[in-house]
Structures are given as C-alpha cells and as structure tokens.
Amino acid sequence: MGAQQSCEEGKSQIAEPEACDQMYESLARLHSNYYKHKYPRPRDTSFSGLSVEEYKLILSTDTLEEFKEMNKGMWKKLQEKFAPRNTEEKQKAWARSLSRPHT
C-alpha cells in the first residue's frame, strides 16, 4: 500500500496528492521513530535531570498521597482524625453543635 493509495481511500479524492503524500510520509517517519533513531540521546533524561523511573516513582499515586499528607497542618490532621466516619454520626454531630447554646 503506497502513500498515494492511502490518500485516495474513501469516497472523495484529495485535491493535492503531492501534499498528501508528503504529509503521509512525515507521519510515517514520526510513527516509526525515525528521528529518535537518527538522533539518539546519550542518556534518557529530562530538563530536571531525572530519569524516567524517578519520574514514575515521584508521580505514583502513593507518593502523591504522602506529599498531600505531609503538607497538611496539625489542625487539619486532628480534624480528620476526630471527624465522624459515617453519615449518621455526621448528622448527630451537626445536631449537637446546633443545639448548644451560644454564650
């Protein structure tokens, strides 16, 4: 199957088959990692210098949850620790706070 065949598939023909061929060849090069093999990197790193494995570790769900937990203040941790667990307990706690006289 040539590049021209792929451009002519379907019910309508492309007005500029040469432009279509160039686009198809360009997409084929990208898909086959032509440029990755033509210009290999000495090391797989990023701007920050971290490796792919380090990024996967940092961006894992468990690690992100640990960061969230570390960033919470003491007051927020205490609120969560003593907060009612189910809906019924929440409703009772809410009713108690409303029934208390404000002085």
N, C-alpha and C positions, 0 to 999 in steps of 0.2 A: 504494500500500500504506500504510494508516494505521497508527497506533500500536496500535490495538486489534487489527488483523489480526495483527500480529507477536506479540502476547501470546497469541492464541488458536491460533497454529500449533502443530502437534504433536498428540499423542494425548490430552493432558489439558488442561483449561481452567484458567486462573488463578482462584483464589478471589476475589481483589480486583482487578478490571480497572482501577480508577482508580489504584491504587498502581502497577500495572504500567505504565500509560500515563505516569505521572509519571516513573518510572524510565527508561522508554524515551526520553522527551523530554530528560531530563537527560543520558543517554548520547549522544544525537544532538547536543546542544549541545557536549559535550566533543569529540566526533569531528569536528565541523565547525569547531573552533577559534573558537567563538562568543566566548568570554571573551578570547581573545588579540586578537581584532579590536575588542572592546568596550573593553578597557583596554590600549591599545598602550603598549609601553615606549619611552621616548625613545631608549635605546640598548640593544643586546643585550649585557648584561654580567652578571656573577655577583657573589657576595658578595666575592670577591677582587679584582674589578675587571678580570679578564682577559676577553678576547673568546673567542668560540668557536674561532676559528682558532688562538689562542695555546694553548688547552687541547688541541686536536688535535695541535699540534706537540709540546707537552710530554708528552702521553700516548702518542705514537707509539712503536712497538717499538724503533726505532733510538735514540731519545733515552733511553728507559728502560735500554737496554743500556749506553749511555755512562755513565749515572749509576751503574749497578752497577759498571762498570769503575773509575770514579773513586773509589768507596767502598772498593775493595779495598786492603788494606795491601800494602806492599812484599813481605813474606814470602809472602803468598798469590799474588801475581803471579809471583814466582820459582818457586814450587811448580808453578804451572800451566805456566810456560814450559818447565821441565825435566821435566815429567811424561811418562811413556811414552805414545805415541799410540795403539797398538793393544793388544788383549788379550794377545797373545803377549809383547810387551815388558813389560807389567804383571806377567805371571806370572814372567818371568825376573827382574825387579827384586825381586819378592817373595821368590823363592827365594834370591837373593843376600843379601838382608837377613837371612833366616833362617839361612843357612849361616855367617854371620860369627860368630866367637867374641866373646862379650861379656866385656870385661875391666874 
